[in-house]
Amino acid sequence: MSMLPRLLQHPWMDAEIESFREQVRRCVADKLVPQLDTWRRQGFIPRETWRALGDLGFLLPEMPEAYGGPGATLAYQLVVQDELAKVEVPANTAVHSIAAHYILDYGTEEQKQRWLPRLTSGEMLAGIAMTEPGAGSDLKAIRTRARRDGDHYVVDGAKTFITNGFTANLLVVVVRTGEAGAKGVSLLVLETENLPGFSVGRRLEKLGQHASDTAELSFDGVRVPASHLVGGVEGQGFVQLMSQLTYERLLLAVPAAAVIERAVELTVEYTKSRKAFGQALSDFQNTRFKLAECATLAHVVRSFVNDCIQRQLDGTLDNEAAYMAKWWCSEQQCKVTDECLQLFGGYGYMAEYPIARMYADSRVQRIYGGANEIMKDLIARKVVA
């Protein structure tokens, strides 16, 4: 059952990008999918795994050639995230891409040359240390401090819920270098291997996303060269974080579309094969109506997401549309996976069935990347201005 009929095509979806999609699909099927069960059990994907994507140019396809990348558009990265989501590979590389873009867009030339080629190849895996025990969506409230000491910063504080926190060897850390509020926030890059004072605490056990490591981090007098301050100027971190929001929201909306489509496909297959009271589940009116509703949502979500991607590439995607895409698509993702799980009956509650894992994995979409309540508030500010 195809969820991408011609009526949903956009100019960005040309033959070249579809060929790229097929290459990514094959790579993911060969290199990643066979290991997923192992990774779920151990709670992380080994860092070296991503070298396979890096070798083929799939890890950061949007990275300019000057920094070791193919120099493609952002659409290529979004295609990678689409294909990963369809087969339940978690979004570790989306976080990697976001971190790389802070360096690409705001770093000094020295910083770009130092880190971007290694991030593109997969030699380094990046994470973003943003959330703290007392500061989630409110980034102005962060307390992790970086104090200038000669040609270094000394970092003290703690972070939590950090994706790639256990496996990353490069972290973009949100720190306070100045006064309270947005003007005192900066971004500092840490190379974490054998870094004195830096430690990874618990790998956190989550409701879903079991193959993706999420960790607590501690900084106790960590000395970081002052040259690792993104852009070289203190107090720019909040602006740097905010300016990437449209792209970051798309990195959440695209997987939502992919998961919705896959959930519908799996449920159609199951209800056709499962018998109850002498007939296929798909023959019952309730089943057919539910599948019609879910398939419609799949079409609408995909159409909205594709339009947002086109506008992102054209430079016309406004923040409010990106906020809408994040909150609405993630809400529909949770709704559809719930409806589809119900049609599996008791089997849907078994973790061996993909629909159960998709249901659990989907729930965090409404929380990370800015809680949906925050998205609605940001939209409302524009609507009622």
C-alpha positions, 0 to 999 in steps of 0.5 A, a space after each residue: 500500500 503506497 502512501 506516496 501517490 503522484 498527487 503528493 509529489 513536490 518539485 524537490 522529489 526529483 529522480 536524483 533524490 529518489 535514486 538517493 532514497 533507494 541507495 539509503 534504503 538498501 544501506 539501512 536494510 543491509 547495515 542497520 536493520 539486522 542489528 536492531 534487536 541487539 541494539 535494543 537489548 543493549 540500549 545503544 547503537 555503537 558509534 562505529 556503526 555510523 561510519 557505514 553511512 558516513 563512508 557513503 555520504 549518507 550521514 551528513 549529505 548536506 555538508 559542503 564539499 569543503 568540509 568533506 560532504 557531498 554538498 546536497 540540499 537539506 532534503 537529502 538529510 530529511 530523506 535519510 531520516 524518513 528511511 530510518 524512521 520507516 524501519 524503527 532506527 532511532 533519530 541519533 543521526 538527526 541529533 548529529 546533523 543538528 549539532 553539525 549545523 551549529 558548527 557549520 552555520 556559526 563556527 569559525 573557519 578553524 572550527 569548521 575545518 577541525 570538526 566538520 570533516 570528522 562529523 561527516 565521515 562518522 569518525 566523530 558522533 555528535 550530541 547536544 547537551 542542552 536539557 538540565 534537571 531544572 531546565 527543559 524547554 526553558 533554555 534561558 534557565 540553564 545553569 551549567 556554567 563556563 567560567 573563563 580562565 585564561 585561554 580556557 573555559 572551566 565548565 561545571 554543571 549537569 545535563 540530562 536526557 541527552 541523546 547520544 550522551 553515552 556514545 558521542 565523542 563530540 558534544 555541543 554544550 549549552 552553557 552560561 557564560 554571562 548574566 541570567 537570561 538569554 544574553 548569557 547563553 553560549 555554545 561550547 564544543 567538547 571533545 569528550 574522549 579522556 576529558 578530565 572532569 567529564 563523566 557519563 552517568 546513568 544510561 536512562 531507561 525509557 518507555 521507547 526508543 530502546 536502541 537510542 542511548 539517552 544519558 545523564 552527563 556531569 561536568 566537574 571543572 572540565 577545562 575546554 579551550 576557549 577556541 571551542 566557543 562556537 563563533 568565538 563570541 560569548 552570549 550568542 548561544 540563544 540566538 544560534 539555537 533559535 535560528 535552527 528551529 525550522 530545520 529541527 522541527 522538520 527533523 521531527 515532522 518527517 519521521 512522524 509521517 514515515 511512522 504513520 505510513 508504516 503503521 497503516 501498512 502493517 495494520 492493513 496487512 495484519 487485518 487482511 490475514 487475521 480471521 475473527 468470527 469466520 471473516 478477515 478483520 479487514 471485512 468488518 466495518 469498524 476496521 475499514 472505517 478506522 483504516 480509512 481515517 488513519 490512511 487519510 491522516 497519513 496522506 494529509 500529514 505527508 502532504 503537509 510535511 512535503 510542502 514544508 520541505 519545499 518551503 524550507 528549500 525555497 527559503 520561505 518556511 516560517 517558524 510558525 509553520 515549522 512549529 505547526 508541523 512539529 506539534 500536529 504531525 507528532 500528535 497524529 503519529 501518536 493517534 494513528 499508532 494507537 488506533 492501529 495497535 488496537 486493531 492488532 488486539 492482544 498481539 499489538 501489546 507484544 513488544 515483538 510486534 513492530 506496532 507495539 514498539 512504534 507506539 512506545 517510540 512515538 510518545 516522546 515525539 510530543 515531548 522532545 524538540 520542544 514540548 507540543 504545549 510550547 509549540 502551541 504557545 509560540 504559534 499563538 503568539 503570532 496568531 493573536 499578535 
